[in-house]
Amino acid sequence: MKQVSFALLITGLLLAGCDNSMKPRTSNSFEEQNQKNRLAGTPLPSLQLVNIKNEPFDLASLKGKKVLVNLWASWCAPCREEMPSLDALYKTMDPGKATIVLLNVDKDRQKGVDYALKNNIQSPVYFTDQALPPVFEVSGIPTTFIFNENGELIDRIEGARDYSTATYQQFFQ
């Protein structure tokens, strides 16, 4: 009986860490949705990243663009579920005005690289060996952060979403 209870507890914790529903946004205003976000206005942090080719990159260098940062892992089913919609959104973006940063949090970086290459992910995929800054501390993935062109956090989205909608496409133009 103790083994069954323990197994149910572990299963519940694992499911809580990965939101498996593609919830639609119910409002067209990111600012309206973000009124409850205590981190609103937090600046885009400096964070040393590397891309799939191991080329260095500082996240803060994107200030001046609208930026969507998505925390994901190759083992996370909801992360994999929303990936095509992130790629669809990325293809509509003007790279001079907006971009996506897919920040992989796999413990084994190679798993993230392999997943991105195998699935032909077009959005930029990055990795870091640094601890994530407080703005990116999350209880589950996927979690997405949207920063405006001033580098201020305007939205935090927990769980999988469909990012290929007109609302997101219009915002990131």
TIGUKOL-651573 format. One record per residue (C-alpha): chain; x, z, y; residue in three letters. Coordinates in steps of 0.5 Angstrom, whole numbers, plus 500, padded with zeros to 3 digits. Layout:
% residues N
A; X; Z; Y; Ala
...
***
This chain:
% residues 173
A; 500; 500; 500; Met
A; 506; 502; 505; Lys
A; 509; 495; 503; Gln
A; 502; 491; 505; Val
A; 501; 495; 512; Ser
A; 509; 494; 514; Phe
A; 508; 486; 512; Ala
A; 501; 486; 516; Leu
A; 505; 490; 522; Leu
A; 511; 485; 522; Ile
A; 506; 479; 521; Thr
A; 502; 481; 527; Gly
A; 509; 482; 532; Leu
A; 511; 475; 530; Leu
A; 505; 472; 532; Leu
A; 504; 476; 538; Ala
A; 511; 473; 540; Gly
A; 509; 466; 540; Cys
A; 502; 464; 543; Asp
A; 500; 458; 539; Asn
A; 494; 455; 543; Ser
A; 494; 449; 548; Met
A; 490; 453; 553; Lys
A; 488; 448; 559; Pro
A; 489; 450; 566; Arg
A; 483; 452; 569; Thr
A; 485; 451; 577; Ser
A; 488; 446; 581; Asn
A; 492; 451; 585; Ser
A; 498; 454; 582; Phe
A; 498; 458; 588; Glu
A; 491; 461; 586; Glu
A; 493; 462; 579; Gln
A; 499; 466; 581; Asn
A; 496; 471; 586; Gln
A; 497; 476; 580; Lys
A; 504; 474; 579; Asn
A; 508; 480; 581; Arg
A; 514; 476; 581; Leu
A; 512; 470; 586; Ala
A; 517; 468; 591; Gly
A; 523; 470; 586; Thr
A; 528; 465; 588; Pro
A; 531; 460; 583; Leu
A; 537; 464; 580; Pro
A; 544; 462; 579; Ser
A; 545; 461; 571; Leu
A; 550; 457; 568; Gln
A; 548; 452; 563; Leu
A; 550; 447; 559; Val
A; 547; 441; 556; Asn
A; 547; 438; 549; Ile
A; 553; 434; 551; Lys
A; 556; 441; 553; Asn
A; 557; 439; 560; Glu
A; 556; 445; 565; Pro
A; 550; 446; 570; Phe
A; 548; 451; 575; Asp
A; 541; 452; 575; Leu
A; 541; 454; 582; Ala
A; 543; 447; 584; Ser
A; 536; 445; 583; Leu
A; 534; 448; 589; Lys
A; 531; 443; 594; Gly
A; 527; 440; 588; Lys
A; 520; 442; 584; Lys
A; 523; 445; 578; Val
A; 519; 447; 571; Leu
A; 523; 451; 567; Val
A; 521; 452; 560; Asn
A; 523; 457; 555; Leu
A; 523; 455; 548; Trp
A; 526; 455; 541; Ala
A; 526; 450; 535; Ser
A; 523; 455; 530; Trp
A; 517; 456; 535; Cys
A; 511; 452; 533; Ala
A; 507; 453; 540; Pro
A; 514; 450; 543; Cys
A; 514; 444; 539; Arg
A; 507; 443; 540; Glu
A; 507; 443; 547; Glu
A; 514; 439; 547; Met
A; 511; 432; 547; Pro
A; 507; 434; 554; Ser
A; 513; 436; 557; Leu
A; 516; 430; 556; Asp
A; 510; 426; 558; Ala
A; 510; 430; 565; Leu
A; 518; 429; 565; Tyr
A; 517; 421; 565; Lys
A; 512; 421; 571; Thr
A; 517; 425; 575; Met
A; 521; 422; 581; Asp
A; 528; 425; 579; Pro
A; 530; 426; 587; Gly
A; 524; 431; 588; Lys
A; 523; 434; 581; Ala
A; 525; 436; 574; Thr
A; 524; 440; 568; Ile
A; 529; 444; 565; Val
A; 528; 446; 557; Leu
A; 532; 452; 556; Leu
A; 533; 453; 549; Asn
A; 533; 460; 546; Val
A; 535; 459; 539; Asp
A; 541; 464; 537; Lys
A; 544; 458; 534; Asp
A; 545; 453; 539; Arg
A; 546; 447; 534; Gln
A; 539; 448; 531; Lys
A; 536; 447; 538; Gly
A; 541; 441; 539; Val
A; 539; 438; 532; Asp
A; 531; 439; 534; Tyr
A; 532; 435; 541; Ala
A; 536; 430; 538; Leu
A; 532; 429; 531; Lys
A; 525; 429; 536; Asn
A; 528; 424; 541; Asn
A; 527; 429; 547; Ile
A; 527; 426; 553; Gln
A; 527; 432; 558; Ser
A; 533; 435; 559; Pro
A; 535; 441; 554; Val
A; 540; 446; 556; Tyr
A; 543; 452; 553; Phe
A; 546; 459; 556; Thr
A; 551; 464; 553; Asp
A; 549; 469; 559; Gln
A; 544; 474; 559; Ala
A; 537; 471; 562; Leu
A; 536; 474; 569; Pro
A; 530; 478; 570; Pro
A; 525; 473; 572; Val
A; 526; 470; 565; Phe
A; 525; 476; 561; Glu
A; 519; 475; 557; Val
A; 515; 478; 551; Ser
A; 514; 471; 548; Gly
A; 515; 464; 548; Ile
A; 514; 459; 550; Pro
A; 514; 461; 557; Thr
A; 514; 456; 563; Thr
A; 516; 458; 570; Phe
A; 515; 453; 576; Ile
A; 519; 453; 582; Phe
A; 517; 450; 589; Asn
A; 522; 445; 593; Glu
A; 524; 452; 596; Asn
A; 527; 455; 590; Gly
A; 521; 460; 590; Glu
A; 517; 462; 583; Leu
A; 510; 460; 584; Ile
A; 507; 460; 577; Asp
A; 509; 463; 570; Arg
A; 505; 461; 564; Ile
A; 505; 464; 558; Glu
A; 504; 460; 552; Gly
A; 503; 453; 550; Ala
A; 500; 448; 555; Arg
A; 498; 441; 556; Asp
A; 503; 439; 561; Tyr
A; 501; 431; 561; Ser
A; 495; 433; 565; Thr
A; 494; 430; 572; Ala
A; 494; 437; 575; Thr
A; 501; 437; 573; Tyr
A; 503; 430; 575; Gln
A; 500; 430; 582; Gln
A; 504; 437; 583; Phe
A; 511; 434; 581; Phe
A; 510; 428; 585; Gln
***
